[in-house]
Amino acid sequence: MNDFLAAPLVYDTGALLAAERNDRRMIFLHNEAMLSTRQIVVPAPVLAQAWRGGAGRQANLSVVLKVCEIDETSEQTAKAAGVLLGASSTSDAVGAIVVATALRLGAHVFTSDPNDLHKLADSASATLTMIVV
């Protein structure tokens, strides 16, 4: 199996919101990831941005989250995100946490906003594969 198909996945807020609105592409890609038993990671701050109504009001998102690992943001990841923010002159801390988490795990990112995440990754001279949902 090549690295692209085996790499973990990190979902950003846009990916979770796409899942919540039952976006066909997002659901298809998520189901494919589940079938391949890939690690699917959601940083805790991403969940905080997307979670608004509880399991009853966000049923689609709740189903997706059942197979995701919620990654508690460690001090190391938070500091790496801060460095990315400083180097990129951007201010989206949650986006920086997504990038720092993905770089730490060697993961690909599911996102609806690749431009900001590319800017953060570029500031670290890192290549980050993003799947736009």
JONOR-V185164 format. One record per helix or strand. SS is the DSSP state (h for helix, s for strand). FROM is the first residue (numbers start at 0). TO is the last residue. If there is no record, write none. Layout:
ss-><SS:SS>
from-><FROM:FROM>
to-><TO:TO>
//
This chain:
ss-><h:s:h:h:s:h:h:s:h:h:s:h:s>
from-><2:8:12:23:39:43:58:68:74:92:107:113:129>
to-><5:10:19:34:42:49:64:70:87:104:110:122:131>
//
